[in-house]
Amino acid sequence: MEKTQSFIASNKNRFLNELFDLLRIPSVSADKKFKSDVIKAAEFLAQKLMAAGMDNVELMQTEGNPIVYGEKIIDTTKPTVLVYGHYDVQPADPYDLWVSPPFEPIVRDEKIWARGACDDKGQTYMHVKAIESMIVNDELPCNVKVIIEGEEEVGSSNLSPFLKKYKEKLKADVVLISDTSMIANDCPSITVGLRGLSYLEVEVVGCNRDLHSGVYGGAVANPINVLCEMIASLKDENKHITIAGFYEDVRELSADERKALNLRPFNLEEYKKELKLTDVEGEKDFTTLERVSIRPTVDVNGIWGGYIGEGAKTVLPAKASAKISMRLVPNQQSQKISELFATHFKKIAPKSVTVKVTAHHGGEPVITPTDTVAYRAAAKAMEKTFGIVPLPGYEGGSIPIVASFETILGLKTVLFGFGLDTDALHSPNENYGLFNFYKGIETIPYFYKYYAEMS
Amino acid sequence: MEKTQSFIASNKNRFLNELFDLLRIPSVSADKKFKSDVIKAAEFLAQKLMAAGMDNVELMQTEGNPIVYGEKIIDTTKPTVLVYGHYDVQPADPYDLWVSPPFEPIVRDEKIWARGACDDKGQTYMHVKAIESMIVNDELPCNVKVIIEGEEEVGSSNLSPFLKKYKEKLKADVVLISDTSMIANDCPSITVGLRGLSYLEVEVVGCNRDLHSGVYGGAVANPINVLCEMIASLKDENKHITIAGFYEDVRELSADERKALNLRPFNLEEYKKELKLTDVEGEKDFTTLERVSIRPTVDVNGIWGGYIGEGAKTVLPAKASAKISMRLVPNQQSQKISELFATHFKKIAPKSVTVKVTAHHGGEPVITPTDTVAYRAAAKAMEKTFGIVPLPGYEGGSIPIVASFETILGLKTVLFGFGLDTDALHSPNENYGLFNFYKGIETIPYFYKYYAEMS
């Protein structure tokens, strides 16, 4: 990989400028008004895959946003890596909390600042450039197929049908995804566990219209108060979730497993300081590392109701709403948990209101194996470029499609992420270290090398 | 009052058209962007007071919106009525729930539909037209002074300083206000009790920024969940408020008083049907009529936090906020209750968050006497035009300035309202019956007549 590495070294500025062009496209999949930008981002990546020397590049249509496809088959007797990434990003609001505008990327303090800088444009683009570098220098040691989707941030609902439809076309030996983080720049890791997700929207309706809180207050249910009471009751005083059957399928780790998990470097005081927290809060009898990885959660992601403008309005509102999500752990099932939640939420509603529950997307929790050639190749590649053997890591986020790759394509995944927990994914001021972006581009070719050699 | 009544009968259309002109001005005091409309409404009323034949009409400046003043002194040995009204209105949002636009008044089903149709432009304008009718026909039997303010819906914070400053100018014998409702069109009533108000805004802050709910969920306090828990804890299972000391000053009514209060016609099934409620909800051991009149409340008027746009965003937000108000009853004090709330709310906050509490305006609960000449004159006037002796009534709303008239000017108030509870004050589709508007204009002159005769 010598020529490849020296090519990377001499093209760093160009790689970064190209990523900036991609980051300037506000491809927010959750909001219809960005629809044309979503398409623009897909077209941009297709063009870059072609420029990288990939073949049969196309925008493959789905019922939602297109999936960018490209391949380079050098020898059908060699193994094939299927790279997955996504070009859509989370909404950037609240915009006023960004130090620099979310879709005007900039380098500051050795970091790239923009929505999608890490999740997942930055990490996806590492692969595009690593593949280009290997193809251009004739050092690609095995076959590669790339799919980059545009609906990851809204639940990837069209990916499974796509995988089913193109099972033959997507035939491969392993899936490689960079959409996770490492423990630290001096403590690389490969993610082996991910939480799943159930995401629902609830609406509590009291009266048929907004009422004067003086005339009716005290006699008529206030949907905001009721919603608050219902949400509050979802956890008990130990922050244990009260939904009937919620913990039924949760895999409890052994004492040894929990001990191993807690070995990773973690300083609670630094964690609190970095987040400017007065204190952490979570399920009793579990550590912070456990709470964010092997334990399920319920969080309100958004709430609204009544008068939220300037000043005071004495209204008793007709309704109140919330977006509520649960992070799931093996062996919980997203659909089952969503149904348990809906049943529970309707059951705890007082007679004085009516409740609507709508399910958004979900995703299954995942454990990826460490005893595969692909995992060993990834670990060896990281050891090569970082000079440190990476740790296996558990992450709290969800990549629902990992389960789909396994069930539909029969493929194991390597979660080869180069981000950090401090990259502010989904938050204002998302960022991605230049170190991480370049280290990713340098490390990926070694994965191909070792994977081809060891297969 | 014969000439006056016949003048009213022949000018009904003009009176209504003028009110429509006033209703077209969106004088929303809570929102700065309507500032120029607020002034426009004041100027409109000043012009109409002059046209009505009043003297010394002017816009009197305050630190906020101006107060419209006018007077007609016919004989300094006769008693003086001080009329109070307000020309500002509540915000009209949510606009999409209005059948016809809030600032385009229209008559439909014998009712005037517009923001302010009743509260308080419609009711205030009855006085302007009644006074005009008496002056024009030379039948005004005593002196009258009018003040119409523009900050009632945001707490009347500049009215008390105004009353103090112009104590001499505002010298009178009784205050007459139409800003309340009657029990029904065939059951007229005069309000003798009003609830007070404490209104606060709270903010719960967790982390210093929005977080990814997957990466941090379960280990870091979610300010929305925490706010919900705090709000839920404000009432116990009997809907009794848990704030320490909250009920300390509440005047408990005697069994006889409660019995009398519950004598007024009230049909719970019709009430539920009219509001499309599945059930009522309120403090245990009190009737609906009691819950909305002689018992204090706590209601969330607005709540917001996290992602409230389209679709799903897996954010663990940095903060959540709510507007919370309490309706107070005699002898609770607004300032004391606001302080008790703030202390309590900070005390119940978990260590994992910080809490800010800001007080908006408040107002004192009121009981007006029934044993005065003014009350008897008002009752006799209603009996004259309705053919029915009015009942004394308790209302759930607040008119904080009634207490100010008593403490600053030493004046008792007659709450001479002609609205109905179904007028949708503060709600979309506010309306005011043509019957009520005209009946008010006809009844008011008789009040002057009997008040002058009985004084």
Interface residues (C-beta under 8 A of the other chain):
Chain A: S29 A30 D31 K32 Q90 P91 D93 P94 L97 E153 V154 G155 S181 R195 L197 Y199 E201 G206 C207 N208 R209 D210 L211 H212 S213 G214 V215 Y216 G217 G218 A219 V220 A221 N222 I224 N225 L227 C228 E229 I231 A232 S233 K235 L275 K276 L277 T278 D279 V280 E281 G282 E283 T288 R291 V292 R295 P296 T297 V298 D299 V300 N301 G302 I303 W304 G305 G306 Y307 I308 G309 E310 G311 A312 K313 T314 V315 L316 P317 A320 S321 A322 K323 S325 R327 P350 K351 S352 V353 T354 H360 H361 E395 G396 G397 S398 D421 A424 L425 H426 S427 P428 N429
Chain B: S29 A30 D31 K32 Q90 P91 D93 P94 L97 E153 V154 G155 S181 R195 L197 Y199 E201 G206 C207 N208 R209 D210 L211 H212 S213 G214 V215 Y216 G217 G218 A219 V220 A221 N222 I224 N225 L227 C228 E229 I231 A232 S233 L234 K235 L275 K276 L277 T278 D279 V280 E281 G282 E283 T288 R291 V292 R295 P296 T297 V298 D299 V300 N301 G302 I303 W304 G305 G306 Y307 I308 G309 E310 G311 A312 K313 T314 V315 L316 P317 A320 S321 A322 K323 S325 R327 P350 K351 S352 V353 T354 H360 H361 E395 G396 G397 S398 D421 A424 L425 H426 S427 P428 N429
